[in-house]
Amino acid sequence: MFQFEMDFITPYDIHQTYVHLIKKRLGASKDKDETRMLTKIEELSLLLIRMAMQNNQFTVYSTTMLVYSCF
């Protein structure tokens, strides 16, 4: 009945891509403090992205700009 076709990229998708690239670039670190710090940065940036997605004032910015500013 309905034939919806939606294809768009959310800030979350871009965030996951950049997190993967950062982890790949830094390599598999065996330093537990560094791994813990990267995890905290990932969690905080994801929280900021979620908050920005829920605020209408941030809809004027592109999704990539939003993700860049949260890292």
mmCIF file of the N, C-alpha and C atoms, coordinates in Angstrom:
data_MODEL
# 
_entry.id   MODEL 
# 
loop_
_atom_site.group_PDB 
_atom_site.id 
_atom_site.type_symbol 
_atom_site.label_atom_id 
_atom_site.label_alt_id 
_atom_site.label_comp_id 
_atom_site.label_asym_id 
_atom_site.label_entity_id 
_atom_site.label_seq_id 
_atom_site.pdbx_PDB_ins_code 
_atom_site.Cartn_x 
_atom_site.Cartn_y 
_atom_site.Cartn_z 
_atom_site.occupancy 
_atom_site.B_iso_or_equiv 
_atom_site.pdbx_formal_charge 
_atom_site.auth_seq_id 
_atom_site.auth_comp_id 
_atom_site.auth_asym_id 
_atom_site.auth_atom_id 
_atom_site.pdbx_PDB_model_num 
ATOM 1   N N  . MET A 1 1  ? 0.811  -1.179 0.000  1.00 0.00 ? 1  MET A N  1 
ATOM 2   C CA . MET A 1 1  ? 0.000  0.000  0.000  1.00 0.00 ? 1  MET A CA 1 
ATOM 3   C C  . MET A 1 1  ? 0.866  1.259  0.000  1.00 0.00 ? 1  MET A C  1 
ATOM 4   N N  . PHE A 1 2  ? 1.692  1.385  1.027  1.00 0.00 ? 2  PHE A N  1 
ATOM 5   C CA . PHE A 1 2  ? 2.622  2.516  1.078  1.00 0.00 ? 2  PHE A CA 1 
ATOM 6   C C  . PHE A 1 2  ? 3.959  2.057  0.515  1.00 0.00 ? 2  PHE A C  1 
ATOM 7   N N  . GLN A 1 3  ? 4.543  2.874  -0.284 1.00 0.00 ? 3  GLN A N  1 
ATOM 8   C CA . GLN A 1 3  ? 5.843  2.531  -0.859 1.00 0.00 ? 3  GLN A CA 1 
ATOM 9   C C  . GLN A 1 3  ? 6.860  3.601  -0.470 1.00 0.00 ? 3  GLN A C  1 
ATOM 10  N N  . PHE A 1 4  ? 7.209  3.583  0.802  1.00 0.00 ? 4  PHE A N  1 
ATOM 11  C CA . PHE A 1 4  ? 8.177  4.546  1.293  1.00 0.00 ? 4  PHE A CA 1 
ATOM 12  C C  . PHE A 1 4  ? 9.582  4.072  0.938  1.00 0.00 ? 4  PHE A C  1 
ATOM 13  N N  . GLU A 1 5  ? 10.370 4.973  0.470  1.00 0.00 ? 5  GLU A N  1 
ATOM 14  C CA . GLU A 1 5  ? 11.787 4.701  0.242  1.00 0.00 ? 5  GLU A CA 1 
ATOM 15  C C  . GLU A 1 5  ? 12.552 5.863  0.843  1.00 0.00 ? 5  GLU A C  1 
ATOM 16  N N  . MET A 1 6  ? 13.226 5.566  1.924  1.00 0.00 ? 6  MET A N  1 
ATOM 17  C CA . MET A 1 6  ? 13.975 6.608  2.618  1.00 0.00 ? 6  MET A CA 1 
ATOM 18  C C  . MET A 1 6  ? 15.437 6.185  2.685  1.00 0.00 ? 6  MET A C  1 
ATOM 19  N N  . ASP A 1 7  ? 16.272 7.105  2.364  1.00 0.00 ? 7  ASP A N  1 
ATOM 20  C CA . ASP A 1 7  ? 17.704 6.839  2.426  1.00 0.00 ? 7  ASP A CA 1 
ATOM 21  C C  . ASP A 1 7  ? 18.394 8.127  2.859  1.00 0.00 ? 7  ASP A C  1 
ATOM 22  N N  . PHE A 1 8  ? 18.766 8.196  4.099  1.00 0.00 ? 8  PHE A N  1 
ATOM 23  C CA . PHE A 1 8  ? 19.476 9.368  4.587  1.00 0.00 ? 8  PHE A CA 1 
ATOM 24  C C  . PHE A 1 8  ? 20.477 8.937  5.654  1.00 0.00 ? 8  PHE A C  1 
ATOM 25  N N  . ILE A 1 9  ? 21.463 9.757  5.831  1.00 0.00 ? 9  ILE A N  1 
ATOM 26  C CA . ILE A 1 9  ? 22.518 9.460  6.793  1.00 0.00 ? 9  ILE A CA 1 
ATOM 27  C C  . ILE A 1 9  ? 22.304 10.335 8.014  1.00 0.00 ? 9  ILE A C  1 
ATOM 28  N N  . THR A 1 10 ? 22.288 9.714  9.164  1.00 0.00 ? 10 THR A N  1 
ATOM 29  C CA . THR A 1 10 ? 22.102 10.453 10.407 1.00 0.00 ? 10 THR A CA 1 
ATOM 30  C C  . THR A 1 10 ? 23.471 10.824 10.997 1.00 0.00 ? 10 THR A C  1 
ATOM 31  N N  . PRO A 1 11 ? 23.499 11.776 11.907 1.00 0.00 ? 11 PRO A N  1 
ATOM 32  C CA . PRO A 1 11 ? 24.765 12.081 12.587 1.00 0.00 ? 11 PRO A CA 1 
ATOM 33  C C  . PRO A 1 11 ? 25.339 10.870 13.313 1.00 0.00 ? 11 PRO A C  1 
ATOM 34  N N  . TYR A 1 12 ? 24.474 9.991  13.788 1.00 0.00 ? 12 TYR A N  1 
ATOM 35  C CA . TYR A 1 12 ? 24.948 8.781  14.458 1.00 0.00 ? 12 TYR A CA 1 
ATOM 36  C C  . TYR A 1 12 ? 25.762 7.913  13.499 1.00 0.00 ? 12 TYR A C  1 
ATOM 37  N N  . ASP A 1 13 ? 25.303 7.780  12.271 1.00 0.00 ? 13 ASP A N  1 
ATOM 38  C CA . ASP A 1 13 ? 26.026 6.985  11.277 1.00 0.00 ? 13 ASP A CA 1 
ATOM 39  C C  . ASP A 1 13 ? 27.412 7.565  11.009 1.00 0.00 ? 13 ASP A C  1 
ATOM 40  N N  . ILE A 1 14 ? 27.461 8.863  10.864 1.00 0.00 ? 14 ILE A N  1 
ATOM 41  C CA . ILE A 1 14 ? 28.760 9.521  10.616 1.00 0.00 ? 14 ILE A CA 1 
ATOM 42  C C  . ILE A 1 14 ? 29.660 9.378  11.832 1.00 0.00 ? 14 ILE A C  1 
ATOM 43  N N  . HIS A 1 15 ? 29.088 9.494  13.018 1.00 0.00 ? 15 HIS A N  1 
ATOM 44  C CA . HIS A 1 15 ? 29.862 9.338  14.254 1.00 0.00 ? 15 HIS A CA 1 
ATOM 45  C C  . HIS A 1 15 ? 30.486 7.955  14.321 1.00 0.00 ? 15 HIS A C  1 
ATOM 46  N N  . GLN A 1 16 ? 29.706 6.928  14.042 1.00 0.00 ? 16 GLN A N  1 
ATOM 47  C CA . GLN A 1 16 ? 30.226 5.564  14.086 1.00 0.00 ? 16 GLN A CA 1 
ATOM 48  C C  . GLN A 1 16 ? 31.349 5.360  13.067 1.00 0.00 ? 16 GLN A C  1 
ATOM 49  N N  . THR A 1 17 ? 31.211 5.961  11.907 1.00 0.00 ? 17 THR A N  1 
ATOM 50  C CA . THR A 1 17 ? 32.249 5.855  10.892 1.00 0.00 ? 17 THR A CA 1 
ATOM 51  C C  . THR A 1 17 ? 33.549 6.486  11.363 1.00 0.00 ? 17 THR A C  1 
ATOM 52  N N  . TYR A 1 18 ? 33.448 7.695  11.944 1.00 0.00 ? 18 TYR A N  1 
ATOM 53  C CA . TYR A 1 18 ? 34.651 8.374  12.402 1.00 0.00 ? 18 TYR A CA 1 
ATOM 54  C C  . TYR A 1 18 ? 35.274 7.691  13.612 1.00 0.00 ? 18 TYR A C  1 
ATOM 55  N N  . VAL A 1 19 ? 34.471 7.141  14.486 1.00 0.00 ? 19 VAL A N  1 
ATOM 56  C CA . VAL A 1 19 ? 35.023 6.396  15.622 1.00 0.00 ? 19 VAL A CA 1 
ATOM 57  C C  . VAL A 1 19 ? 35.814 5.198  15.113 1.00 0.00 ? 19 VAL A C  1 
ATOM 58  N N  . HIS A 1 20 ? 35.262 4.510  14.135 1.00 0.00 ? 20 HIS A N  1 
ATOM 59  C CA . HIS A 1 20 ? 35.963 3.365  13.557 1.00 0.00 ? 20 HIS A CA 1 
ATOM 60  C C  . HIS A 1 20 ? 37.289 3.808  12.923 1.00 0.00 ? 20 HIS A C  1 
ATOM 61  N N  . LEU A 1 21 ? 37.264 4.915  12.180 1.00 0.00 ? 21 LEU A N  1 
ATOM 62  C CA . LEU A 1 21 ? 38.486 5.399  11.535 1.00 0.00 ? 21 LEU A CA 1 
ATOM 63  C C  . LEU A 1 21 ? 39.535 5.846  12.555 1.00 0.00 ? 21 LEU A C  1 
ATOM 64  N N  . ILE A 1 22 ? 39.100 6.493  13.618 1.00 0.00 ? 22 ILE A N  1 
ATOM 65  C CA . ILE A 1 22 ? 40.045 6.935  14.651 1.00 0.00 ? 22 ILE A CA 1 
ATOM 66  C C  . ILE A 1 22 ? 40.686 5.734  15.330 1.00 0.00 ? 22 ILE A C  1 
ATOM 67  N N  . LYS A 1 23 ? 39.880 4.743  15.667 1.00 0.00 ? 23 LYS A N  1 
ATOM 68  C CA . LYS A 1 23 ? 40.431 3.543  16.308 1.00 0.00 ? 23 LYS A CA 1 
ATOM 69  C C  . LYS A 1 23 ? 41.391 2.814  15.375 1.00 0.00 ? 23 LYS A C  1 
ATOM 70  N N  . LYS A 1 24 ? 41.051 2.781  14.100 1.00 0.00 ? 24 LYS A N  1 
ATOM 71  C CA . LYS A 1 24 ? 41.922 2.122  13.123 1.00 0.00 ? 24 LYS A CA 1 
ATOM 72  C C  . LYS A 1 24 ? 43.228 2.891  12.967 1.00 0.00 ? 24 LYS A C  1 
ATOM 73  N N  . ARG A 1 25 ? 43.140 4.203  12.947 1.00 0.00 ? 25 ARG A N  1 
ATOM 74  C CA . ARG A 1 25 ? 44.329 5.039  12.780 1.00 0.00 ? 25 ARG A CA 1 
ATOM 75  C C  . ARG A 1 25 ? 45.270 4.928  13.971 1.00 0.00 ? 25 ARG A C  1 
ATOM 76  N N  . LEU A 1 26 ? 44.697 4.895  15.165 1.00 0.00 ? 26 LEU A N  1 
ATOM 77  C CA . LEU A 1 26 ? 45.520 4.807  16.371 1.00 0.00 ? 26 LEU A CA 1 
ATOM 78  C C  . LEU A 1 26 ? 46.036 3.403  16.615 1.00 0.00 ? 26 LEU A C  1 
ATOM 79  N N  . GLY A 1 27 ? 45.394 2.429  16.000 1.00 0.00 ? 27 GLY A N  1 
ATOM 80  C CA . GLY A 1 27 ? 45.850 1.051  16.162 1.00 0.00 ? 27 GLY A CA 1 
ATOM 81  C C  . GLY A 1 27 ? 45.329 0.455  17.449 1.00 0.00 ? 27 GLY A C  1 
ATOM 82  N N  . ALA A 1 28 ? 45.562 -0.800 17.584 1.00 0.00 ? 28 ALA A N  1 
ATOM 83  C CA . ALA A 1 28 ? 45.131 -1.508 18.789 1.00 0.00 ? 28 ALA A CA 1 
ATOM 84  C C  . ALA A 1 28 ? 46.125 -1.236 19.900 1.00 0.00 ? 28 ALA A C  1 
ATOM 85  N N  . SER A 1 29 ? 45.797 -0.264 20.688 1.00 0.00 ? 29 SER A N  1 
ATOM 86  C CA . SER A 1 29 ? 46.691 0.111  21.781 1.00 0.00 ? 29 SER A CA 1 
ATOM 87  C C  . SER A 1 29 ? 46.549 -0.866 22.937 1.00 0.00 ? 29 SER A C  1 
ATOM 88  N N  . LYS A 1 30 ? 47.665 -1.194 23.522 1.00 0.00 ? 30 LYS A N  1 
ATOM 89  C CA . LYS A 1 30 ? 47.644 -2.090 24.669 1.00 0.00 ? 30 LYS A CA 1 
ATOM 90  C C  . LYS A 1 30 ? 47.624 -1.304 25.972 1.00 0.00 ? 30 LYS A C  1 
ATOM 91  N N  . ASP A 1 31 ? 47.726 0.003  25.858 1.00 0.00 ? 31 ASP A N  1 
ATOM 92  C CA . ASP A 1 31 ? 47.683 0.865  27.030 1.00 0.00 ? 31 ASP A CA 1 
ATOM 93  C C  . ASP A 1 31 ? 46.235 1.006  27.502 1.00 0.00 ? 31 ASP A C  1 
ATOM 94  N N  . LYS A 1 32 ? 45.966 0.532  28.695 1.00 0.00 ? 32 LYS A N  1 
ATOM 95  C CA . LYS A 1 32 ? 44.591 0.526  29.193 1.00 0.00 ? 32 LYS A CA 1 
ATOM 96  C C  . LYS A 1 32 ? 44.076 1.940  29.448 1.00 0.00 ? 32 LYS A C  1 
ATOM 97  N N  . ASP A 1 33 ? 44.954 2.847  29.864 1.00 0.00 ? 33 ASP A N  1 
ATOM 98  C CA . ASP A 1 33 ? 44.525 4.223  30.103 1.00 0.00 ? 33 ASP A CA 1 
ATOM 99  C C  . ASP A 1 33 ? 44.106 4.897  28.801 1.00 0.00 ? 33 ASP A C  1 
ATOM 100 N N  . GLU A 1 34 ? 44.860 4.657  27.749 1.00 0.00 ? 34 GLU A N  1 
ATOM 101 C CA . GLU A 1 34 ? 44.525 5.242  26.445 1.00 0.00 ? 34 GLU A CA 1 
ATOM 102 C C  . GLU A 1 34 ? 43.217 4.665  25.906 1.00 0.00 ? 34 GLU A C  1 
ATOM 103 N N  . THR A 1 35 ? 43.031 3.380  26.060 1.00 0.00 ? 35 THR A N  1 
ATOM 104 C CA . THR A 1 35 ? 41.801 2.741  25.616 1.00 0.00 ? 35 THR A CA 1 
ATOM 105 C C  . THR A 1 35 ? 40.603 3.273  26.395 1.00 0.00 ? 35 THR A C  1 
ATOM 106 N N  . ARG A 1 36 ? 40.785 3.447  27.689 1.00 0.00 ? 36 ARG A N  1 
ATOM 107 C CA . ARG A 1 36 ? 39.711 3.981  28.521 1.00 0.00 ? 36 ARG A CA 1 
ATOM 108 C C  . ARG A 1 36 ? 39.389 5.425  28.144 1.00 0.00 ? 36 ARG A C  1 
ATOM 109 N N  . MET A 1 37 ? 40.409 6.214  27.831 1.00 0.00 ? 37 MET A N  1 
ATOM 110 C CA . MET A 1 37 ? 40.209 7.606  27.433 1.00 0.00 ? 37 MET A CA 1 
ATOM 111 C C  . MET A 1 37 ? 39.468 7.689  26.100 1.00 0.00 ? 37 MET A C  1 
ATOM 112 N N  . LEU A 1 38 ? 39.832 6.855  25.134 1.00 0.00 ? 38 LEU A N  1 
ATOM 113 C CA . LEU A 1 38 ? 39.135 6.840  23.846 1.00 0.00 ? 38 LEU A CA 1 
ATOM 114 C C  . LEU A 1 38 ? 37.675 6.432  24.004 1.00 0.00 ? 38 LEU A C  1 
ATOM 115 N N  . THR A 1 39 ? 37.415 5.502  24.898 1.00 0.00 ? 39 THR A N  1 
ATOM 116 C CA . THR A 1 39 ? 36.041 5.090  25.152 1.00 0.00 ? 39 THR A CA 1 
ATOM 117 C C  . THR A 1 39 ? 35.229 6.238  25.743 1.00 0.00 ? 39 THR A C  1 
ATOM 118 N N  . LYS A 1 40 ? 35.818 6.980  26.663 1.00 0.00 ? 40 LYS A N  1 
ATOM 119 C CA . LYS A 1 40 ? 35.131 8.130  27.261 1.00 0.00 ? 40 LYS A CA 1 
ATOM 120 C C  . LYS A 1 40 ? 34.868 9.220  26.231 1.00 0.00 ? 40 LYS A C  1 
ATOM 121 N N  . ILE A 1 41 ? 35.829 9.468  25.349 1.00 0.00 ? 41 ILE A N  1 
ATOM 122 C CA . ILE A 1 41 ? 35.640 10.465 24.289 1.00 0.00 ? 41 ILE A CA 1 
ATOM 123 C C  . ILE A 1 41 ? 34.515 10.037 23.361 1.00 0.00 ? 41 ILE A C  1 
ATOM 124 N N  . GLU A 1 42 ? 34.482 8.764  23.024 1.00 0.00 ? 42 GLU A N  1 
ATOM 125 C CA . GLU A 1 42 ? 33.422 8.235  22.160 1.00 0.00 ? 42 GLU A CA 1 
ATOM 126 C C  . GLU A 1 42 ? 32.053 8.396  22.819 1.00 0.00 ? 42 GLU A C  1 
ATOM 127 N N  . GLU A 1 43 ? 31.954 8.070  24.093 1.00 0.00 ? 43 GLU A N  1 
ATOM 128 C CA . GLU A 1 43 ? 30.680 8.182  24.807 1.00 0.00 ? 43 GLU A CA 1 
ATOM 129 C C  . GLU A 1 43 ? 30.226 9.634  24.921 1.00 0.00 ? 43 GLU A C  1 
ATOM 130 N N  . LEU A 1 44 ? 31.150 10.524 25.246 1.00 0.00 ? 44 LEU A N  1 
ATOM 131 C CA . LEU A 1 44 ? 30.795 11.935 25.390 1.00 0.00 ? 44 LEU A CA 1 
ATOM 132 C C  . LEU A 1 44 ? 30.372 12.544 24.062 1.00 0.00 ? 44 LEU A C  1 
ATOM 133 N N  . SER A 1 45 ? 31.093 12.257 23.001 1.00 0.00 ? 45 SER A N  1 
ATOM 134 C CA . SER A 1 45 ? 30.727 12.807 21.700 1.00 0.00 ? 45 SER A CA 1 
ATOM 135 C C  . SER A 1 45 ? 29.385 12.264 21.231 1.00 0.00 ? 45 SER A C  1 
ATOM 136 N N  . LEU A 1 46 ? 29.096 11.012 21.517 1.00 0.00 ? 46 LEU A N  1 
ATOM 137 C CA . LEU A 1 46 ? 27.798 10.439 21.156 1.00 0.00 ? 46 LEU A CA 1 
ATOM 138 C C  . LEU A 1 46 ? 26.676 11.101 21.959 1.00 0.00 ? 46 LEU A C  1 
ATOM 139 N N  . LEU A 1 47 ? 26.914 11.381 23.215 1.00 0.00 ? 47 LEU A N  1 
ATOM 140 C CA . LEU A 1 47 ? 25.928 12.086 24.035 1.00 0.00 ? 47 LEU A CA 1 
ATOM 141 C C  . LEU A 1 47 ? 25.646 13.476 23.468 1.00 0.00 ? 47 LEU A C  1 
ATOM 142 N N  . LEU A 1 48 ? 26.692 14.194 23.086 1.00 0.00 ? 48 LEU A N  1 
ATOM 143 C CA . LEU A 1 48 ? 26.511 15.525 22.513 1.00 0.00 ? 48 LEU A CA 1 
ATOM 144 C C  . LEU A 1 48 ? 25.738 15.466 21.196 1.00 0.00 ? 48 LEU A C  1 
ATOM 145 N N  . ILE A 1 49 ? 26.018 14.468 20.388 1.00 0.00 ? 49 ILE A N  1 
ATOM 146 C CA . ILE A 1 49 ? 25.308 14.318 19.114 1.00 0.00 ? 49 ILE A CA 1 
ATOM 147 C C  . ILE A 1 49 ? 23.828 14.031 19.363 1.00 0.00 ? 49 ILE A C  1 
ATOM 148 N N  . ARG A 1 50 ? 23.546 13.163 20.299 1.00 0.00 ? 50 ARG A N  1 
ATOM 149 C CA . ARG A 1 50 ? 22.140 12.856 20.608 1.00 0.00 ? 50 ARG A CA 1 
ATOM 150 C C  . ARG A 1 50 ? 21.410 14.089 21.111 1.00 0.00 ? 50 ARG A C  1 
ATOM 151 N N  . MET A 1 51 ? 22.057 14.869 21.955 1.00 0.00 ? 51 MET A N  1 
ATOM 152 C CA . MET A 1 51 ? 21.430 16.090 22.460 1.00 0.00 ? 51 MET A CA 1 
ATOM 153 C C  . MET A 1 51 ? 21.194 17.091 21.329 1.00 0.00 ? 51 MET A C  1 
ATOM 154 N N  . ALA A 1 52 ? 22.154 17.211 20.428 1.00 0.00 ? 52 ALA A N  1 
ATOM 155 C CA . ALA A 1 52 ? 22.012 18.142 19.311 1.00 0.00 ? 52 ALA A CA 1 
ATOM 156 C C  . ALA A 1 52 ? 20.927 17.703 18.341 1.00 0.00 ? 52 ALA A C  1 
ATOM 157 N N  . MET A 1 53 ? 20.766 16.398 18.166 1.00 0.00 ? 53 MET A N  1 
ATOM 158 C CA . MET A 1 53 ? 19.726 15.891 17.267 1.00 0.00 ? 53 MET A CA 1 
ATOM 159 C C  . MET A 1 53 ? 18.329 16.184 17.805 1.00 0.00 ? 53 MET A C  1 
ATOM 160 N N  . GLN A 1 54 ? 18.212 16.331 19.114 1.00 0.00 ? 54 GLN A N  1 
ATOM 161 C CA . GLN A 1 54 ? 16.916 16.583 19.725 1.00 0.00 ? 54 GLN A CA 1 
ATOM 162 C C  . GLN A 1 54 ? 16.596 18.073 19.852 1.00 0.00 ? 54 GLN A C  1 
ATOM 163 N N  . ASN A 1 55 ? 17.542 18.921 19.489 1.00 0.00 ? 55 ASN A N  1 
ATOM 164 C CA . ASN A 1 55 ? 17.350 20.353 19.599 1.00 0.00 ? 55 ASN A CA 1 
ATOM 165 C C  . ASN A 1 55 ? 17.141 20.940 18.206 1.00 0.00 ? 55 ASN A C  1 
ATOM 166 N N  . ASN A 1 56 ? 16.032 21.619 17.994 1.00 0.00 ? 56 ASN A N  1 
ATOM 167 C CA . ASN A 1 56 ? 15.709 22.171 16.675 1.00 0.00 ? 56 ASN A CA 1 
ATOM 168 C C  . ASN A 1 56 ? 16.686 23.240 16.209 1.00 0.00 ? 56 ASN A C  1 
ATOM 169 N N  . GLN A 1 57 ? 17.356 23.903 17.109 1.00 0.00 ? 57 GLN A N  1 
ATOM 170 C CA . GLN A 1 57 ? 18.290 24.960 16.717 1.00 0.00 ? 57 GLN A CA 1 
ATOM 171 C C  . GLN A 1 57 ? 19.507 24.416 15.975 1.00 0.00 ? 57 GLN A C  1 
ATOM 172 N N  . PHE A 1 58 ? 19.784 23.153 16.134 1.00 0.00 ? 58 PHE A N  1 
ATOM 173 C CA . PHE A 1 58 ? 20.943 22.556 15.475 1.00 0.00 ? 58 PHE A CA 1 
ATOM 174 C C  . PHE A 1 58 ? 20.613 21.977 14.102 1.00 0.00 ? 58 PHE A C  1 
ATOM 175 N N  . THR A 1 59 ? 19.362 22.028 13.688 1.00 0.00 ? 59 THR A N  1 
ATOM 176 C CA . THR A 1 59 ? 18.985 21.464 12.399 1.00 0.00 ? 59 THR A CA 1 
ATOM 177 C C  . THR A 1 59 ? 19.483 22.301 11.225 1.00 0.00 ? 59 THR A C  1 
ATOM 178 N N  . VAL A 1 60 ? 19.934 23.517 11.475 1.00 0.00 ? 60 VAL A N  1 
ATOM 179 C CA . VAL A 1 60 ? 20.430 24.363 10.387 1.00 0.00 ? 60 VAL A CA 1 
ATOM 180 C C  . VAL A 1 60 ? 21.836 23.950 9.958  1.00 0.00 ? 60 VAL A C  1 
ATOM 181 N N  . TYR A 1 61 ? 22.517 23.173 10.782 1.00 0.00 ? 61 TYR A N  1 
ATOM 182 C CA . TYR A 1 61 ? 23.885 22.756 10.475 1.00 0.00 ? 61 TYR A CA 1 
ATOM 183 C C  . TYR A 1 61 ? 23.876 21.410 9.748  1.00 0.00 ? 61 TYR A C  1 
ATOM 184 N N  . SER A 1 62 ? 24.877 21.199 8.930  1.00 0.00 ? 62 SER A N  1 
ATOM 185 C CA . SER A 1 62 ? 24.984 19.907 8.244  1.00 0.00 ? 62 SER A CA 1 
ATOM 186 C C  . SER A 1 62 ? 25.349 18.819 9.252  1.00 0.00 ? 62 SER A C  1 
ATOM 187 N N  . THR A 1 63 ? 25.040 17.593 8.909  1.00 0.00 ? 63 THR A N  1 
ATOM 188 C CA . THR A 1 63 ? 25.312 16.486 9.827  1.00 0.00 ? 63 THR A CA 1 
ATOM 189 C C  . THR A 1 63 ? 26.802 16.293 10.055 1.00 0.00 ? 63 THR A C  1 
ATOM 190 N N  . THR A 1 64 ? 27.590 16.500 9.023  1.00 0.00 ? 64 THR A N  1 
ATOM 191 C CA . THR A 1 64 ? 29.042 16.335 9.206  1.00 0.00 ? 64 THR A CA 1 
ATOM 192 C C  . THR A 1 64 ? 29.610 17.429 10.115 1.00 0.00 ? 64 THR A C  1 
ATOM 193 N N  . MET A 1 65 ? 29.115 18.648 9.969  1.00 0.00 ? 65 MET A N  1 
ATOM 194 C CA . MET A 1 65 ? 29.583 19.734 10.833 1.00 0.00 ? 65 MET A CA 1 
ATOM 195 C C  . MET A 1 65 ? 29.201 19.455 12.282 1.00 0.00 ? 65 MET A C  1 
ATOM 196 N N  . LEU A 1 66 ? 28.032 18.912 12.486 1.00 0.00 ? 66 LEU A N  1 
ATOM 197 C CA . LEU A 1 66 ? 27.575 18.562 13.829 1.00 0.00 ? 66 LEU A CA 1 
ATOM 198 C C  . LEU A 1 66 ? 28.494 17.513 14.455 1.00 0.00 ? 66 LEU A C  1 
ATOM 199 N N  . VAL A 1 67 ? 28.840 16.497 13.687 1.00 0.00 ? 67 VAL A N  1 
ATOM 200 C CA . VAL A 1 67 ? 29.712 15.438 14.202 1.00 0.00 ? 67 VAL A CA 1 
ATOM 201 C C  . VAL A 1 67 ? 31.121 15.968 14.456 1.00 0.00 ? 67 VAL A C  1 
ATOM 202 N N  . TYR A 1 68 ? 31.641 16.762 13.546 1.00 0.00 ? 68 TYR A N  1 
ATOM 203 C CA . TYR A 1 68 ? 32.980 17.322 13.731 1.00 0.00 ? 68 TYR A CA 1 
ATOM 204 C C  . TYR A 1 68 ? 33.056 18.131 15.015 1.00 0.00 ? 68 TYR A C  1 
ATOM 205 N N  . SER A 1 69 ? 32.033 18.918 15.290 1.00 0.00 ? 69 SER A N  1 
ATOM 206 C CA . SER A 1 69 ? 32.067 19.777 16.462 1.00 0.00 ? 69 SER A CA 1 
ATOM 207 C C  . SER A 1 69 ? 31.915 19.001 17.778 1.00 0.00 ? 69 SER A C  1 
ATOM 208 N N  . CYS A 1 70 ? 31.386 17.798 17.714 1.00 0.00 ? 70 CYS A N  1 
ATOM 209 C CA . CYS A 1 70 ? 31.199 17.004 18.928 1.00 0.00 ? 70 CYS A CA 1 
ATOM 210 C C  . CYS A 1 70 ? 32.429 16.188 19.314 1.00 0.00 ? 70 CYS A C  1 
ATOM 211 N N  . PHE A 1 71 ? 33.390 16.058 18.420 1.00 0.00 ? 71 PHE A N  1 
ATOM 212 C CA . PHE A 1 71 ? 34.597 15.309 18.753 1.00 0.00 ? 71 PHE A CA 1 
ATOM 213 C C  . PHE A 1 71 ? 35.598 16.151 19.446 1.00 0.00 ? 71 PHE A C  1 
# 
